[in-house]
Amino acid sequence: MVRSSRFILSALFVFWLGVAPSIAQGSRNLTGSVDYAAVSREIRGFEAIVNKALGAAFNGAPFAVYQQAKGVYLQGYGATFCFTINIHRALVTPFGVVGGKDTTPEQKRRRIEDLKDRLSRILLENGEDLKQLRKEDTITIVGFFEDRNFPEEPNQNKTVILSVIKKDLENVIRAEDRWREFKLRMKSFEY
């Protein structure tokens, strides 16, 4: 009886050593590699959230979202999501300019700041949904803002990058003032 109890305990201990790392890392396998089917589903879900925010930010502007968000998993880095916005909200076609209104530089700046705020909140509220990422991995959103539709106007294209390390995101969830703490940990720059 004692031998069988020890055997069962030993077997359970060996089983736990083999299973615990995989449980701790979600559906990663024992070698620590990523389940690409799962990460693909997670990325598509995050893309949908970003695309919904893009649609809400530019509601009623049929040519504003030039390229919807597309995500990719980069081994050793994390997940990156990119999109392109026509901030001028007009489209030059062979038949002339369609859908554009005169937009001041101040209005464009406000639109970009509003979208940065929306995307920052998406990172804070939905970054944890990317369960396949390791704690050291980074979640990055890259927005390309094109502003060059009219030939007589100078190009004023802008790239905005929002980035957070997953471990920082996990630590922020336990913070008392989550938004303030998140803004301190998130990297945001543009050029």
N, C-alpha and C positions, 0 to 999 in steps of 0.2 A: 504494500500500500504506500509506504514512504517512498520507495523507488519510483512508482508510477506517478506520484505527486511531483517528485523532483523532475522527472522526465517531462511532464506536462508543463511545469513552470519553466524549465529550460527551453522547451519548444516555443512557449509563448514569448519568452524573452528574446529568442532569436528572431521570431516572427516580428516582434515589436521593433527590433533594431532594423529590420529590413523595411518595414512599412512606415515607421514614424517619419523619416525624412521625406517620404513622398506625401504623407498627409500634411506635414508642415508647409510644404511648398505647393499645395493645391494639387493639380494633376500632373506635375512634373514627374518624370520617371526616376528611378534610383540613380541614374548617372547624372542627374541634374539638367538633362537636356529638355528642351521645350517641346510640348505637344503642339505641333504646328496647326493641327486642325482646331484645337481649342483657342490658340492665340489668334487665329484667323477669325473665328467667331467673335472673340472679344474686340478685335480691331474693327470689325464691321459694325458692331454695336456702338462703339465709341464714335465712329464715322457718322452714324445716323444721328447721334446727339449733336455733334458739331454742325452737321448739315441743317438740322432743324434750327439751330441758333443762327446760322447764316441766313436762312430763309426769313426768320423773324426780324433780324436786324435790317434786312433790305426788302421788307414786304412791299409789294407794289412796284418794285423796280425789276422789270423782266430781264434786263441784261446785266444786272449787278454781279450775280454769282457766275463768274466765267467758267470756273472749274470747281466742282464740289470737292469736299475733303476726301482725301484718299490716305490710308494709313499703311504703314509697313513696319514689320518687326526687324530690327537690325541686331543680330546676335552680338553680345558684348556691349551694346549701347542701350537698347530699349525700343520704344515705339515712337515713330514720328508720323505726324499727320500734316499734310500740306493742302492748301486750297489757293485759288486765285480769285480776286475780287476786282471788278471794273469799278473803281471808286468814282469815276466820272459819271457812271450809270447811263452811258450812251453807247451806241454801237455805230461805227462807220461802215456802211455797206456800199456797194456800187451804185445804189439808188439814193444815197445821201445819208444823213445822220438820223438815227431812229432812237427814240426814247430818252433823249438827253434834255436836261434842263440846265440852265446856268447854275453851277454849283460853286460856291465861294470856297477858298482855301480853308476858312474857318469851319464851314459845314463838313468838309472832307475830314479835317482833323477831329472834329467831334464824332463823326461816324466811326473813325478808326479807334478812338478812345473807348467809345461805347462797345464796340466789338471786342476789344482787348479785355474789357471788364467782363463781358459775357463769357468769353473763352477761359478767362482765369477762374471764374466760378465753375465752369464745366470741369476743369482740371481738379479743383478742390472737391467737388461733389461726386464726380464719376471716375476719377483716376484709379480708385480702388477696384473698379470693375475689370481692370487689366491684371488679373490674378496670375497670369503666366509670367509676368515680369518679376525679376529678382529685386531685392531691396536696393541693390546698387544701380539698377537700370534707371534710365531717364525717360520721361514722357515729354515729348516736345510737340508743339503746334507751331507751324510756320505758315504765315499768311503773306501772300504776294498781292500787293495793292497796285494795280495798273492805273495810271492816270495820263494817258497819252493818245487820246482819241482824235484830237483836233490837230491838224498839221501845223497851224500857226502858233500853238501853245507848246511851251517846253515840257519835256518829260518830267514828271514828278513821281516816278515810281517809288514804292517803299516796300521794304520787307520787314515784317514784325515777327519776332520769335519769342515764344513763351515756353519755359522749360522748368521742370521740377524733377528731383530725384525721388523715386518711389518711397524710399525710407523716410525722407522728409515729409512726404505726403501722409504717411502712416503716423508719424509723430504729431503732426498738426491736428489730426482727428481728436486726439486727447487733450489738446490745448483749450484753455478757457475762452480766449478770443481767437477762434479758428481763423477768421478772415484776416485779421491783422498779422497773426503768426504766419499764415500761408504767404501773404504778400512779402514778408521778410525773407522767406525761404525760396520763393519762386524767382527765377531769373527772367527778366524781360528786357529785350533790347531791340532796336530797330536801326535800319540804315537805308 
